[in-house]
Amino acid sequence: MRILLTNDDGIRAPGLIALHDALHETLADRLETVFVVAPLTVQSATSHGVTFHEPLMTRTVRASETVEGIAVDGRPADCTKLALTELWPRRFGPGTRPDLVVSGMNMGSNAGINIIYSGTVAAAIESAFIGVPSIAVSQHLHKGTPDFRVGAHHAAGAIARLLDAGTLGEHECLNMNIPRCEAEDPSHADPLEIVVCPMNTHGHINNYEQRTSPAGESYYWSTGDGMSFRKADRGSDVEHLLERRITLTPLQYDLTDKAALETWRCRLAGG
């Protein structure tokens, strides 16, 4: 198996490094390569933005003792597009593609409507749109010190279970959230249940702190934690994640409201 690994926290992010190493450990018997192409700098919450009017500069970066990859001075979706159309074929041969794109492991959950804002998820969706199955992986952060090594161990194990369960379709995209794993919590390495569930669709409780610049101008700083929702539906990814379960949500990039198609046809036809 050949995997393209990307993220939105940047090529030196501890979550990416931990997941890279965990994939090698967990999938050792079937893994051929993990090719890293990730943003040069942090691109959190950039959603599905792409670059058109500026060059995408690239450089080889040694992110850790075990991770060397190509850093792209662009956004997560840029990384996927560039990797699948240019960088991967140049490295592995014309016409070749990875078997799977993994985006993450993000430092912070991407549950509920955070999916819409997430650069991590956007990189995965871009892959599925192009025709390579993908999995977005994020780790919930709480008040303690995050243990990305253990979180990545849970994530790689869950990915192995998904691969054992069947082949992902070429346009398939899955969003995975790993519960908080904290260094001071001795139970953080306990086995975790995987649940397939829908995303929570309630908005954030938005809070902003008003401040004053040295020039006397007012500005606002977001003080939300990303997991404060107006409501968390029973059975949604937010509820399961907070109860320390691995959540798995199948995603699609077709935003058409199919149920409303006929309604609008009738309205415009005067019916």
N, C-alpha and C positions, 0 to 999 in steps of 0.2 A: 504494500500500500504506500502511495505517495501523497503527502499532505502539504498544502500551502498554509502557513501559519501567519496571521496578521492580527492587528488590534487597533484600538484608538488611543491608547495611553502612551504610545511611543515605543520604539524598538528596545529601549533599555528598561522598560517597565518590569517590575518583579513578577507580576502576574503572567506575562508572556514567557519570561524565562522559566518560571516554575512549570507552566503547562508544557513547554517544549521538552523539558527534562522528564516530566511525568509521562508524556506520550511515548518517549523512547523506552521508558521502563515498563510501562503497561502493555504496549503493543509490540514489544521487541520481536516476537515470533512472526510478525506479519508486516512490519514496517520497513520500507525501503529507504525513505528519506522524509525529512521535514525541512522544507525550504521556507525561510523567514523573509517576508517582505512587509515592512511595517512603517508607519509614519516616523519621520525624524523627530518630531516634537509632539507633545500632548494635543490630542484632537477630540477630547471628550465633548459630547453633546453637539457635535457638528452635523448630526443627522446624515442625510444622504447628499450632502454637498459635494460637487466635483469641480475640478479646475479646468478652465478653458482658455483664459487669457494670460496665463503665466506659465513658464516652463516648469516641468516636474523634475527637479534636480534629484539625482540619486547618488548614493555613496555606499560602499561596503563598510559595515560597522561590526566590531567585536563587542557584543553586548554583555557577555560573560565568558567564563572559561569554556562553557559548552555551547554558547549561541553566537553564531556569526550569520549576519543576514544583510539584506539590502534595505537601507533607509531611504524613504521617499519624502521629499519636502512637499507634502500634500496631505490630503484628507484620506480617511479610511477607504472610502469608495474608490478614490484614485488608486490606492495601493492594489486593490483587487483587480480593477480594470487593467492597470498597467502590467501587473504580474501575469494575468491570464493571457493577455494578448501579445506581450513582448518579452518580459523577463523570464517566464517559465520556458517558452519555446527556445529562447536563446541558450538557456542553461541545459535543457534536457532534450532538445531536438524539435525541429519544425513539426507543427501539427499535434504536439503532445500537450496534455493537460494533467493536473493532479486528479487523484481519485476523490479527494475531499478537501474543502477549505474549512479551516477552523479559525474563528475570530475570537481572540481573547488571550488569556483570561482577564476580563475587565476588573479593575479595582473599584467595586461597587456594583450593586445589582442593576439589572435591566429588566425589571418586572413592571407589569401594568403599562401605563401610557409612556413610561420611560423608553419603551421599545421604539416609539416614534422619534424621540430625540437622539437616540443612541447611535454613535458612530460605529460601535462594535457590531450592532445589529445591521447597520447599513452595509458594512463590508461583507457580511454574510449574505444579505439579500442580493447585493450586486452579483455575487458569485452564482447564486441560484438563477438569477435573471439571465446571465450569460450561458448557463447550462452546466454548472458544476455544483453538485450538492454541497451543502454547507451547514455548519453548526456554530452558533454564537454562544460563547461561554462567559458568564459573569459571576463574581463572588460577592455576596452581600457583606457589607462592612457594618460593624456596630461600634461599640464604645471601646472594646479591647484592641490589643495589637493584632492585626490580621496575620494569620499563618497561611501564606499563599502556597507553601509547599504541600500542606495537607489538603487545602482546597483543590489544588491541581490534581492531587492523587484521587480525590473523589470524582473530579471532572473526567479524568482519563479513564477511570473505571466505568463511568457512565457511558462514555463514548464507545468503549469496548463492548458494552452490553447492547448498545444500539446497532453496532456493526454486526454483532452475532445474531441480532433479531431479524436482519434482512438488509438487502441492498437499498440504499437511498436513491430515489429517482433523481435525474439530472437537474431538475428544477426545484428540488426539495430543500427547504430551509427550516431548521429547528433552533429554537431559542432555549438555552439551558441556563438556569440559575442555581448556584451552589450556596447553601446556607452559610452563615457566618462560621468561620473557623478561626479561633483565637488562641494565641500562643499560651496564654495562662489558663486555658480551659482544658483539663485532662480528658474530657469526654469528646473533644472536637474530632477525634479520629474514629469514633464509633461509626459502624456502617449506617448509611443513609438510604432511606426509601426514595425511589424515583416515582413521581406522579406526572401523568400527562394531563394537562389542564389548560383552560383558556386564560388569556390575559385579562387582568382587571381593567375596566374601562372608565373608572371614575378619575376625575381630575385631581391635581395636587392642591393641598392647602398652601397657597402661595404667601410667603412673608418676605418683606423687604425692610431693610433698616436704612433710614434716611441719614446721610452724612453730609458734611460740608468740606469742600476742597480748600486748600490753602488760598485759593483765589476767591473764596467766598461763594462758590457755586454749589448748588445742591446736587447730590448724586445718590443713587440707591444701590444697595448691595443685597443680593439674594441671600436669605438666611435659611432657606428650606433644606431639608436633609435628603430629599429625593424619594423618601419612603413614607411621607405623610400625605395620605390620600383622603379625600372627602368620605370615601367609603371603600371597604374591601369586601367584595362579594364572596359568599361561601363557595368554596371550590375553585377560586381563582388562584393565579400564580402568587399573588401577594400573600394571601392567607396561608398557602402551603409553605411558602418560603419562610415566613415568620415562625412557622411551626417546625422548622428545621428539616424540610424535605427538599430534595432536588426537584426542581420544576422543569418540565419539558413542554414547550408550546410550539406546535407547527405554525409556520407563518406563510403568508402569500404576498406577492407584490402587486397583484391585480386589485386595485382599490375600487373597482366598479361595485356599486350597490345594486346587485342584480335584481333584488326584490323590487326596486324602484323603477326599473326600466319600463315595464309595462304601464305603470302608473303614469309616468311622464309621456309615454306614447299616446295614451288615452287623453290626457289633459290637452296636449297640443293638437290632437285630432278633434277636439271638441266633445269628446265622449265623457 
